[in-house]
């Protein structure tokens, strides 16, 4: 056990990191799961998978390794404010869905100081993902095939993927990858991409239509040569970030 002088002399840094998930094809291009952007006619058969952007560290410790976007929290910043600032500075992304995921604070997670990281996760649509500024030090990676990352960031991504796949089973989180209106095929492709397994279209349609979670808008997709698919939306006021009584305090 540390004595009181050790405790008083200790310095604990506070940082934020963000896991950003998007659906992309095998080449890392934005996709609706069948080779096109959400809402566009399917132009191929490459299945979508979950990808995330990483930034290459340009200073020690662990200079040269890929890592999650993030940085230290300023003395006058909120946690979410720091997360959004770091995302804007490193990737230029401004995700609509940003939620606090977990706190990581193992004593030896950083080699040069005691560091606690508050981790956020963001889910972005194809149009949002296209705003990412790519370069030698910012690249997309498939979330299930990552290199060895800096610090404990592989563990962080694994936890974020587990949370994403778990929430797909009971929440409207798929909405974060879609626009306000979508076809059942587009919704099914989101589920298939995240859960990494094919779903029977007829069964999926029955389950979604009987769940009460979605409803037809009365509109259809125009421009195709076949019977136009119906457009759907989530019912009610979809609140992707639900923090109960704390929700009003969370900045938009």
N, C-alpha and C positions, 0 to 999 in steps of 0.2 A: 504493500500500500504506500502511495506517495505521501510524504509529509507536507505540512502546510506551505513551506517555502517552495516546494516543487509545484504545487497547485497554483500559487500566486505568480510564479515566474513562467508558467506555461503560456504558450501562444497557440490558439486554435484558429485556423483560417476557415472562413465560410465562403463556399463557392456554389455556383449553380451549373448544371449541365442539362442538355435537352436531347432526348431521343426523338427523331423526326421520322415518322413512317409514311411512305407513299407506295402506291401500287405501280409497278413498272414491268416491262417485258424482259425477256432474257438478255437483251442488250442494254437494259437500263433506261429505255425510253418510256415515257408515260403511256399508259394503256388502260383500256377498260376490261382487260382480261382476254380479249380476242384480237389484239393488235391495233386497236384504235383508241381515240380519246373517249371518255365517257360522254354518252349522248350522240356519238358519231356511229355510222354504220360499221359493222365489224369488217376489218380488212385483212385479217389473217387468223391463224389459229394458235399463236404463241400464248400459252397461259401466263397470266399475271402472277407475280410474286411480290412479297414485301421487301422494299429497299429502304435504305436510310443514308443520308449524307454524313460523311466524316471529314474532319479537318486534320491536316498533318501538323504536328507540333513543331514549332520553329525555334524553340528554346528548351533548355534543360529544366526539369528532369525529363528523361525519355524523349529527347529531341529526335525528330524524324519518324516517330510512331504516329499512327492514325488514332484519333480520339474523337469523342463526342464534342459538339460545339458547346462552349461554356467559358466561364471565367469567374473571377472573384466578385463578391457582392460589395457594392459601394456603401459607405457609411450612411448615406442618405437615400438608399434605394430599398424598395420592397423586394421580396424574393422574386415575384413574378416580373416586376419591372426590370430586375437584373437579367432574368432569363430572356426577356424580349429584347433588351438592349444588346446582349451578346449575340443573339440570333441575327439581329439586323446588321451588326458589325462584321460577323464572320460569314454569313450566308445570304443576307438580304431578305430572308424569309420573314413574313409576318403572319403566322398561322392563326386561323380563326379558332381552332380547337387547341388549347394549351391547358394542361392539367398537371397538378403536382402528383408525382408518382411515388416517391419514396425518399428516405434519407439514408445515405451511405456514409458510415463514419468509423470503419475499422481503424484501429490505432496505426497500423502499418500500411495503409492503402496508398500513401504518398511517401516517397523515399526521403524527402528533405524537410518535411514539417508535418505536424498534425493537421489534417484537413478533413472537414466535413462538407459533403456535397449534397445539396438539395436537388433532386433530379425531377425534371418535368418531362412530359412526353407530348408530342404534337402529331396530329394526323392531318395530312394535307391532300387536297384534291389535285388532279393533274394541272389545272390552271395555276394553282398556288405553287406547285413543285417547279414549274417552268421559270419561276422568278429566281431560283437558286443560281448564284454566281459560281460557276465552275472554274477550276484552274488547277495548277499543279498541286495545290495544297487543299483543295476542296473537291471531293469526288463522291459519286453514288456507289454504294456497295449493297449486294444482296444480304438481307438481315440474317439469313441462316448460313451464310458462307463467309464469315468475317475473318480477316487476318488477326494476329495477336495484337490487341489494342493496348494503349497506354493505361496504366493504373489498373483499376478493376472494371474497366468499361465493357469488357466482354460479359461479365456477370450482370452489369446493369442492363445491357441489351437483352440478354436472356430473360431477365425478369420482366422487362417491358413487353417482350413477345408473349410471354406466358399470360400477362395481364390482358393484352389485346385479345388473344384467342379465348380466354375465359369470358371476357365481357361480351364477345360476339354471341355467346349463348343466351344472354339474358337482358341485353340492353340495346338501345338504338344507335350504338357506336358506329355501325356501318354507314350511317348517314354522314359522318365526317368525311368519307371518301367520295361522296356523291353531291350532286347539286340538289336544289329543292325538289325537283321533279326527276323521275327516273323510271326506267322500265324494270320489270321483274327480272329480265335477263341480266341487266346491269347490276341489280342488287345481288343476284345469285353469284355473279362473277366476283364480287367483293368477298362474299362468304367463302367461295372456293379458294381465292387467293390467300386469304388470311388463315383459313383452316387447313390448307394444303391437301385438299381432297375434292374429287368431283362430287357434285350433288345432283340427284335426279331432278330434272326440270319440273316434271308434273308434281312430284311430292313437295318440292320446294314451293311451288305456286299454291298448293292446297294449304300448306302450313302457314305461309305468310298471309294469305287472304283470310284464313280463319283465326289468326292471332289477334286481329283488331289493331295491330300496330301500324298498318298502312291502309290507305284508301285510294281508289281511283280518282284522278283529278277531273275526268271527263274529256281530257285531251288525248291525242295520239301522236306518235312520231310520224312526221310527214317526209315524203321524198323517196321512199322505198318502192320497189316493184311488187312486193308481196303485201299481205294483209298488215296494215300498220299496227305495231304493238301499242298497248295502252300505257299511259303515263300514270305513275303513282306518286304519292307523297306520304310522309309519316303523319299520323293523326295527332291532333293536339299541338301543343307548344313543345317542340323537342328541345330539351335542355341537356346538351351533351355533357357539360361539366356541372354535376349536381353535388354540391357540398352542403346540402341541407340549410340550416340557418346561417351558415357562413357565406352562402352563395352571393348575397347582395354586396358583400365586402370585397369580392374578387373583382379586380379591375378588368374591364373588357379588353 
